[in-house]
Amino acid sequence: MENNSTLEVIYVTQNNIIQNITAVGKYNISMSFYDSDSFSKPVLQSPYYVDLNQTLFAQVSLHSTDPNLL
């Protein structure tokens, strides 16, 4: 992702039931998807499709000087 970009994560279900969770704020984060739990090989293709109930490995880091923000 480029700096100051907006990310939307969506998923497609077989029965068209979609649940949305929305939050507003500005955060400095980094996020990567990986093929395995070794977190050694990031997924670079987009879009990245996974099957229903397939394990998805993601690494998200929050970069903040605010000690109360977790």
MIKOL-98138 format. One record per residue: x, y, z of N, C-alpha, C, O, CB in turn; residue number from 1; residue in three letters. Coordinates in nm, 3 decimals. Glycine has a CB too. Layout:
# MIKOL-98138
<nu: X nv: Y nw: Z cau: X cav: Y caw: Z cu: X cv: Y cw: Z ou: X ov: Y ow: Z cbu: X cbv: Y cbw: Z nr: NUM rest: ALA>
...
This chain:
# MIKOL-98138
<nu: 0.084 nv: -0.118 nw: 0.000 cau: 0.000 cav: 0.000 caw: 0.000 cu: 0.088 cv: 0.124 cw: 0.000 ou: 0.196 ov: 0.125 ow: 0.059 cbu: -0.095 cbv: 0.000 cbw: 0.121 nr: 1 rest: MET>
<nu: 0.040 nv: 0.225 nw: -0.066 cau: 0.112 cav: 0.351 caw: -0.066 cu: 0.076 cv: 0.430 cw: 0.060 ou: -0.027 ov: 0.405 ow: 0.122 cbu: 0.081 cbv: 0.432 cbw: -0.193 nr: 2 rest: GLU>
<nu: 0.162 nv: 0.524 nw: 0.095 cau: 0.134 cav: 0.610 caw: 0.210 cu: 0.004 cv: 0.686 cw: 0.190 ou: -0.032 ov: 0.721 ow: 0.078 cbu: 0.250 cbv: 0.708 cbw: 0.232 nr: 3 rest: ASN>
<nu: -0.065 nv: 0.710 nw: 0.300 cau: -0.190 cav: 0.787 caw: 0.300 cu: -0.295 cv: 0.728 cw: 0.207 ou: -0.371 ov: 0.802 ow: 0.144 cbu: -0.163 cbv: 0.930 cbw: 0.260 nr: 4 rest: ASN>
<nu: -0.301 nv: 0.598 nw: 0.198 cau: -0.400 cav: 0.533 caw: 0.114 cu: -0.511 cv: 0.474 cw: 0.199 ou: -0.497 ov: 0.458 ow: 0.320 cbu: -0.335 cbv: 0.423 cbw: 0.028 nr: 5 rest: SER>
<nu: -0.621 nv: 0.444 nw: 0.135 cau: -0.735 cav: 0.383 caw: 0.202 cu: -0.742 cv: 0.239 cw: 0.160 ou: -0.727 ov: 0.208 ow: 0.041 cbu: -0.867 cbv: 0.458 cbw: 0.171 nr: 6 rest: THR>
<nu: -0.765 nv: 0.151 nw: 0.255 cau: -0.772 cav: 0.008 caw: 0.227 cu: -0.911 cv: -0.042 cw: 0.259 ou: -0.968 ov: -0.008 ow: 0.363 cbu: -0.667 cbv: -0.070 cbw: 0.308 nr: 7 rest: LEU>
<nu: -0.965 nv: -0.121 nw: 0.170 cau: -1.094 cav: -0.184 caw: 0.195 cu: -1.076 cv: -0.333 cw: 0.177 ou: -1.028 ov: -0.379 ow: 0.073 cbu: -1.205 cbv: -0.129 cbw: 0.101 nr: 8 rest: GLU>
<nu: -1.113 nv: -0.409 nw: 0.278 cau: -1.108 cav: -0.554 caw: 0.270 cu: -1.249 cv: -0.604 cw: 0.256 ou: -1.335 ov: -0.575 ow: 0.340 cbu: -1.038 cbv: -0.615 cbw: 0.395 nr: 9 rest: VAL>
<nu: -1.276 nv: -0.680 nw: 0.149 cau: -1.409 cav: -0.734 caw: 0.126 cu: -1.398 cv: -0.884 cw: 0.111 ou: -1.290 ov: -0.938 ow: 0.085 cbu: -1.475 cbv: -0.670 cbw: 0.001 nr: 10 rest: ILE>
<nu: -1.510 nv: -0.950 nw: 0.127 cau: -1.512 cav: -1.093 caw: 0.103 cu: -1.642 cv: -1.129 cw: 0.033 ou: -1.744 ov: -1.062 ow: 0.051 cbu: -1.495 cbv: -1.172 cbw: 0.235 nr: 11 rest: TYR>
<nu: -1.638 nv: -1.235 nw: -0.044 cau: -1.753 cav: -1.281 caw: -0.120 cu: -1.798 cv: -1.413 cw: -0.060 ou: -1.717 ov: -1.504 ow: -0.041 cbu: -1.719 cbv: -1.297 cbw: -0.272 nr: 12 rest: VAL>
<nu: -1.927 nv: -1.424 nw: -0.031 cau: -1.980 cav: -1.546 caw: 0.028 cu: -2.070 cv: -1.617 cw: -0.071 ou: -2.118 ov: -1.557 ow: -0.168 cbu: -2.057 cbv: -1.516 cbw: 0.158 nr: 13 rest: THR>
<nu: -2.093 nv: -1.743 nw: -0.047 cau: -2.179 cav: -1.821 caw: -0.136 cu: -2.325 cv: -1.779 cw: -0.126 ou: -2.398 ov: -1.785 ow: -0.226 cbu: -2.166 cbv: -1.969 cbw: -0.105 nr: 14 rest: GLN>
<nu: -2.371 nv: -1.738 nw: -0.007 cau: -2.512 cav: -1.705 caw: 0.011 cu: -2.538 cv: -1.555 cw: 0.013 ou: -2.647 ov: -1.512 ow: 0.051 cbu: -2.562 cbv: -1.767 cbw: 0.139 nr: 15 rest: ASN>
<nu: -2.441 nv: -1.475 nw: -0.028 cau: -2.454 cav: -1.330 caw: -0.040 cu: -2.486 cv: -1.259 cw: 0.090 ou: -2.541 ov: -1.149 ow: 0.088 cbu: -2.560 cbv: -1.299 cbw: -0.139 nr: 16 rest: ASN>
<nu: -2.452 nv: -1.318 nw: 0.204 cau: -2.466 cav: -1.250 caw: 0.332 cu: -2.333 cv: -1.182 cw: 0.363 ou: -2.232 ov: -1.249 ow: 0.384 cbu: -2.508 cbv: -1.351 cbw: 0.447 nr: 17 rest: ILE>
<nu: -2.333 nv: -1.052 nw: 0.364 cau: -2.213 cav: -0.974 caw: 0.389 cu: -2.229 cv: -0.897 cw: 0.519 ou: -2.331 ov: -0.831 ow: 0.541 cbu: -2.183 cbv: -0.876 cbw: 0.271 nr: 18 rest: ILE>
<nu: -2.130 nv: -0.905 nw: 0.606 cau: -2.130 cav: -0.830 caw: 0.731 cu: -2.022 cv: -0.725 cw: 0.721 ou: -1.908 ov: -0.755 ow: 0.686 cbu: -2.108 cbv: -0.923 cbw: 0.854 nr: 19 rest: GLN>
<nu: -2.057 nv: -0.602 nw: 0.753 cau: -1.961 cav: -0.492 caw: 0.747 cu: -1.934 cv: -0.437 cw: 0.886 ou: -2.027 ov: -0.419 ow: 0.965 cbu: -2.012 cbv: -0.381 cbw: 0.655 nr: 20 rest: ASN>
<nu: -1.808 nv: -0.410 nw: 0.914 cau: -1.768 cav: -0.343 caw: 1.036 cu: -1.693 cv: -0.218 cw: 0.992 ou: -1.598 ov: -0.227 ow: 0.914 cbu: -1.680 cbv: -0.436 cbw: 1.130 nr: 21 rest: ILE>
<nu: -1.736 nv: -0.102 nw: 1.042 cau: -1.678 cav: 0.024 caw: 0.998 cu: -1.623 cv: 0.100 cw: 1.117 ou: -1.685 ov: 0.105 ow: 1.223 cbu: -1.782 cbv: 0.108 cbw: 0.924 nr: 22 rest: THR>
<nu: -1.507 nv: 0.160 nw: 1.099 cau: -1.448 cav: 0.247 caw: 1.200 cu: -1.381 cv: 0.363 cw: 1.128 ou: -1.335 ov: 0.349 ow: 1.015 cbu: -1.347 cbv: 0.169 cbw: 1.290 nr: 23 rest: ALA>
<nu: -1.375 nv: 0.477 nw: 1.194 cau: -1.316 cav: 0.596 caw: 1.134 cu: -1.199 cv: 0.642 cw: 1.219 ou: -1.209 ov: 0.644 ow: 1.342 cbu: -1.422 cbv: 0.708 cbw: 1.118 nr: 24 rest: VAL>
<nu: -1.091 nv: 0.678 nw: 1.156 cau: -0.976 cav: 0.730 caw: 1.227 cu: -0.856 cv: 0.730 cw: 1.135 ou: -0.860 ov: 0.673 ow: 1.026 cbu: -0.947 cbv: 0.648 cbw: 1.352 nr: 25 rest: GLY>
<nu: -0.750 nv: 0.793 nw: 1.179 cau: -0.626 cav: 0.796 caw: 1.102 cu: -0.520 cv: 0.724 cw: 1.184 ou: -0.489 ov: 0.763 ow: 1.297 cbu: -0.581 cbv: 0.943 cbw: 1.068 nr: 26 rest: LYS>
<nu: -0.465 nv: 0.619 nw: 1.128 cau: -0.367 cav: 0.536 caw: 1.196 cu: -0.251 cv: 0.507 cw: 1.102 ou: -0.270 ov: 0.496 ow: 0.981 cbu: -0.430 cbv: 0.405 cbw: 1.247 nr: 27 rest: TYR>
<nu: -0.135 nv: 0.494 nw: 1.158 cau: -0.018 cav: 0.456 caw: 1.081 cu: 0.005 cv: 0.308 cw: 1.105 ou: 0.055 ov: 0.268 ow: 1.210 cbu: 0.109 cbv: 0.542 cbw: 1.120 nr: 28 rest: ASN>
<nu: -0.032 nv: 0.226 nw: 1.007 cau: -0.018 cav: 0.082 caw: 1.021 cu: 0.052 cv: 0.024 cw: 0.900 ou: 0.061 ov: 0.087 ow: 0.795 cbu: -0.155 cbv: 0.016 cbw: 1.040 nr: 29 rest: ILE>
<nu: 0.102 nv: -0.096 nw: 0.917 cau: 0.151 cav: -0.175 caw: 0.803 cu: 0.083 cv: -0.311 cw: 0.811 ou: 0.063 ov: -0.366 ow: 0.919 cbu: 0.309 cbv: -0.188 cbw: 0.804 nr: 30 rest: SER>
<nu: 0.047 nv: -0.364 nw: 0.694 cau: -0.026 cav: -0.490 caw: 0.689 cu: 0.022 cv: -0.571 cw: 0.570 ou: 0.036 ov: -0.519 ow: 0.459 cbu: -0.178 cbv: -0.465 cbw: 0.680 nr: 31 rest: MET>
<nu: 0.047 nv: -0.700 nw: 0.593 cau: 0.090 cav: -0.791 caw: 0.487 cu: 0.019 cv: -0.924 cw: 0.502 ou: -0.008 ov: -0.969 ow: 0.614 cbu: 0.244 cbv: -0.810 cbw: 0.489 nr: 32 rest: SER>
<nu: -0.012 nv: -0.987 nw: 0.389 cau: -0.067 cav: -1.122 caw: 0.388 cu: 0.045 cv: -1.219 cw: 0.352 ou: 0.136 ov: -1.186 ow: 0.276 cbu: -0.187 cbv: -1.135 cbw: 0.289 nr: 33 rest: PHE>
<nu: 0.035 nv: -1.341 nw: 0.408 cau: 0.138 cav: -1.443 caw: 0.385 cu: 0.074 cv: -1.576 cw: 0.348 ou: -0.041 ov: -1.603 ow: 0.382 cbu: 0.228 cbv: -1.460 cbw: 0.511 nr: 34 rest: TYR>
<nu: 0.152 nv: -1.660 nw: 0.275 cau: 0.104 cav: -1.791 caw: 0.232 cu: 0.103 cv: -1.895 cw: 0.343 ou: 0.029 ov: -1.993 ow: 0.335 cbu: 0.189 cbv: -1.841 cbw: 0.119 nr: 35 rest: ASP>
<nu: 0.184 nv: -1.875 nw: 0.448 cau: 0.194 cav: -1.977 caw: 0.553 cu: 0.222 cv: -1.911 cw: 0.687 ou: 0.248 ov: -1.791 ow: 0.695 cbu: 0.305 cbv: -2.079 cbw: 0.519 nr: 36 rest: SER>
<nu: 0.217 nv: -1.992 nw: 0.792 cau: 0.240 cav: -1.941 caw: 0.927 cu: 0.388 cv: -1.914 cw: 0.956 ou: 0.421 ov: -1.869 ow: 1.066 cbu: 0.187 cbv: -2.039 cbw: 1.027 nr: 37 rest: ASP>
<nu: 0.474 nv: -1.939 nw: 0.860 cau: 0.615 cav: -1.905 caw: 0.879 cu: 0.640 cv: -1.756 cw: 0.854 ou: 0.745 ov: -1.703 ow: 0.892 cbu: 0.703 cbv: -1.990 cbw: 0.785 nr: 38 rest: SER>
<nu: 0.544 nv: -1.689 nw: 0.791 cau: 0.552 cav: -1.545 caw: 0.762 cu: 0.681 cv: -1.509 cw: 0.690 ou: 0.739 ov: -1.403 ow: 0.716 cbu: 0.540 cbv: -1.465 cbw: 0.890 nr: 39 rest: PHE>
<nu: 0.726 nv: -1.596 nw: 0.601 cau: 0.851 cav: -1.572 caw: 0.531 cu: 0.830 cv: -1.527 cw: 0.386 ou: 0.921 ov: -1.470 ow: 0.326 cbu: 0.935 cbv: -1.697 cbw: 0.533 nr: 40 rest: SER>
<nu: 0.712 nv: -1.552 nw: 0.330 cau: 0.688 cav: -1.521 caw: 0.189 cu: 0.558 cv: -1.442 cw: 0.176 ou: 0.450 ov: -1.501 ow: 0.177 cbu: 0.683 cbv: -1.652 cbw: 0.103 nr: 41 rest: LYS>
<nu: 0.566 nv: -1.309 nw: 0.163 cau: 0.443 cav: -1.230 caw: 0.154 cu: 0.369 cv: -1.252 cw: 0.021 ou: 0.430 ov: -1.280 ow: -0.082 cbu: 0.475 cbv: -1.083 cbw: 0.170 nr: 42 rest: PRO>
<nu: 0.238 nv: -1.240 nw: 0.028 cau: 0.154 cav: -1.248 caw: -0.092 cu: 0.162 cv: -1.115 cw: -0.163 ou: 0.138 ov: -1.010 ow: -0.102 cbu: 0.006 cbv: -1.286 cbw: -0.057 nr: 43 rest: VAL>
<nu: 0.195 nv: -1.117 nw: -0.291 cau: 0.211 cav: -0.993 caw: -0.367 cu: 0.103 cv: -0.974 cw: -0.473 ou: 0.085 ov: -0.862 ow: -0.521 cbu: 0.345 cbv: -0.990 cbw: -0.433 nr: 44 rest: LEU>
<nu: 0.029 nv: -1.080 nw: -0.509 cau: -0.072 cav: -1.065 caw: -0.614 cu: -0.198 cv: -0.998 cw: -0.558 ou: -0.230 ov: -1.010 ow: -0.440 cbu: -0.107 cbv: -1.202 cbw: -0.674 nr: 45 rest: GLN>
<nu: -0.269 nv: -0.928 nw: -0.647 cau: -0.392 cav: -0.860 caw: -0.609 cu: -0.489 cv: -0.870 cw: -0.725 ou: -0.450 ov: -0.838 ow: -0.837 cbu: -0.366 cbv: -0.711 cbw: -0.569 nr: 46 rest: SER>
<nu: -0.612 nv: -0.913 nw: -0.704 cau: -0.669 cav: -0.953 caw: -0.576 cu: -0.615 cv: -1.088 cw: -0.531 ou: -0.567 ov: -1.168 ow: -0.612 cbu: -0.822 cbv: -0.957 cbw: -0.584 nr: 47 rest: PRO>
<nu: -0.625 nv: -1.112 nw: -0.402 cau: -0.578 cav: -1.237 caw: -0.342 cu: -0.701 cv: -1.313 cw: -0.295 ou: -0.767 ov: -1.272 ow: -0.199 cbu: -0.478 cbv: -1.210 cbw: -0.222 nr: 48 rest: TYR>
<nu: -0.733 nv: -1.423 nw: -0.362 cau: -0.852 cav: -1.500 caw: -0.331 cu: -0.819 cv: -1.615 cw: -0.237 ou: -0.717 ov: -1.682 ow: -0.253 cbu: -0.917 cbv: -1.554 cbw: -0.460 nr: 49 rest: TYR>
<nu: -0.905 nv: -1.638 nw: -0.140 cau: -0.893 cav: -1.753 caw: -0.051 cu: -1.027 cv: -1.825 cw: -0.048 ou: -1.131 ov: -1.764 ow: -0.072 cbu: -0.848 cbv: -1.711 cbw: 0.094 nr: 50 rest: VAL>
<nu: -1.024 nv: -1.953 nw: -0.020 cau: -1.146 cav: -2.032 caw: -0.011 cu: -1.211 cv: -2.013 cw: 0.125 ou: -1.145 ov: -1.975 ow: 0.221 cbu: -1.117 cbv: -2.180 cbw: -0.037 nr: 51 rest: ASP>
<nu: -1.341 nv: -2.040 nw: 0.132 cau: -1.412 cav: -2.034 caw: 0.258 cu: -1.347 cv: -2.132 cw: 0.356 ou: -1.320 ov: -2.246 ow: 0.320 cbu: -1.562 cbv: -2.067 cbw: 0.238 nr: 52 rest: LEU>
<nu: -1.323 nv: -2.088 nw: 0.477 cau: -1.257 cav: -2.164 caw: 0.584 cu: -1.108 cv: -2.187 cw: 0.560 ou: -1.044 ov: -2.260 ow: 0.637 cbu: -1.325 cbv: -2.297 cbw: 0.600 nr: 53 rest: ASN>
<nu: -1.052 nv: -2.128 nw: 0.457 cau: -0.907 cav: -2.136 caw: 0.437 cu: -0.839 cv: -2.043 cw: 0.537 ou: -0.886 ov: -1.931 ow: 0.559 cbu: -0.867 cbv: -2.099 cbw: 0.289 nr: 54 rest: GLN>
<nu: -0.732 nv: -2.088 nw: 0.597 cau: -0.659 cav: -2.006 caw: 0.693 cu: -0.588 cv: -1.894 cw: 0.619 ou: -0.519 ov: -1.917 ow: 0.520 cbu: -0.559 cbv: -2.090 cbw: 0.774 nr: 55 rest: THR>
<nu: -0.604 nv: -1.772 nw: 0.669 cau: -0.541 cav: -1.655 caw: 0.610 cu: -0.438 cv: -1.602 cw: 0.710 ou: -0.472 ov: -1.578 ow: 0.826 cbu: -0.647 cbv: -1.544 cbw: 0.574 nr: 56 rest: LEU>
<nu: -0.315 nv: -1.585 nw: 0.668 cau: -0.208 cav: -1.538 caw: 0.755 cu: -0.183 cv: -1.391 cw: 0.726 ou: -0.144 ov: -1.355 ow: 0.614 cbu: -0.079 cbv: -1.623 cbw: 0.735 nr: 57 rest: PHE>
<nu: -0.204 nv: -1.307 nw: 0.826 cau: -0.186 cav: -1.163 caw: 0.809 cu: -0.100 cv: -1.110 cw: 0.923 ou: -0.110 ov: -1.155 ow: 1.037 cbu: -0.323 cbv: -1.089 cbw: 0.805 nr: 58 rest: ALA>
<nu: -0.017 nv: -1.014 nw: 0.890 cau: 0.065 cav: -0.947 caw: 0.990 cu: 0.031 cv: -0.799 cw: 0.984 ou: 0.047 ov: -0.735 ow: 0.880 cbu: 0.219 cbv: -0.973 cbw: 0.967 nr: 59 rest: GLN>
<nu: -0.016 nv: -0.744 nw: 1.095 cau: -0.053 cav: -0.603 caw: 1.104 cu: 0.024 cv: -0.540 cw: 1.218 ou: 0.025 ov: -0.592 ow: 1.329 cbu: -0.206 cbv: -0.585 cbw: 1.123 nr: 60 rest: VAL>
<nu: 0.088 nv: -0.427 nw: 1.191 cau: 0.163 cav: -0.355 caw: 1.294 cu: 0.112 cv: -0.213 cw: 1.303 ou: 0.093 ov: -0.146 ow: 1.202 cbu: 0.315 cbv: -0.357 cbw: 1.264 nr: 61 rest: SER>
<nu: 0.090 nv: -0.166 nw: 1.425 cau: 0.047 cav: -0.030 caw: 1.450 cu: 0.169 cv: 0.051 cw: 1.491 ou: 0.244 ov: 0.011 ow: 1.580 cbu: -0.064 cbv: -0.024 cbw: 1.560 nr: 62 rest: LEU>
<nu: 0.189 nv: 0.164 nw: 1.424 cau: 0.304 cav: 0.251 caw: 1.454 cu: 0.248 cv: 0.379 cw: 1.516 ou: 0.190 ov: 0.463 ow: 1.446 cbu: 0.389 cbv: 0.282 cbw: 1.323 nr: 63 rest: HIS>
<nu: 0.267 nv: 0.395 nw: 1.646 cau: 0.213 cav: 0.510 caw: 1.717 cu: 0.298 cv: 0.544 cw: 1.838 ou: 0.357 ov: 0.456 ow: 1.900 cbu: 0.068 cbv: 0.485 cbw: 1.760 nr: 64 rest: SER>
<nu: 0.303 nv: 0.671 nw: 1.870 cau: 0.373 cav: 0.715 caw: 1.990 cu: 0.277 cv: 0.725 cw: 2.108 ou: 0.319 ov: 0.754 ow: 2.220 cbu: 0.442 cbv: 0.852 cbw: 1.966 nr: 65 rest: THR>
<nu: 0.147 nv: 0.700 nw: 2.085 cau: 0.046 cav: 0.706 caw: 2.189 cu: 0.046 cv: 0.574 cw: 2.266 ou: 0.008 ov: 0.472 ow: 2.210 cbu: -0.094 cbv: 0.736 cbw: 2.130 nr: 66 rest: ASP>
<nu: 0.088 nv: 0.573 nw: 2.394 cau: 0.094 cav: 0.447 caw: 2.469 cu: -0.044 cv: 0.389 cw: 2.501 ou: -0.054 ov: 0.272 ow: 2.540 cbu: 0.170 cbv: 0.468 cbw: 2.598 nr: 67 rest: PRO>
<nu: -0.151 nv: 0.469 nw: 2.486 cau: -0.287 cav: 0.421 caw: 2.516 cu: -0.354 cv: 0.359 cw: 2.395 ou: -0.464 ov: 0.304 ow: 2.406 cbu: -0.371 cbv: 0.534 cbw: 2.568 nr: 68 rest: ASN>
<nu: -0.290 nv: 0.367 nw: 2.281 cau: -0.348 cav: 0.312 caw: 2.157 cu: -0.292 cv: 0.173 cw: 2.135 ou: -0.172 ov: 0.155 ow: 2.117 cbu: -0.318 cbv: 0.403 cbw: 2.034 nr: 69 rest: LEU>
<nu: -0.381 nv: 0.073 nw: 2.137 cau: -0.338 cav: -0.066 caw: 2.119 cu: -0.400 cv: -0.122 cw: 1.993 ou: -0.377 ov: -0.238 ow: 1.959 cbu: -0.377 cbv: -0.152 cbw: 2.241 nr: 70 rest: LEU>
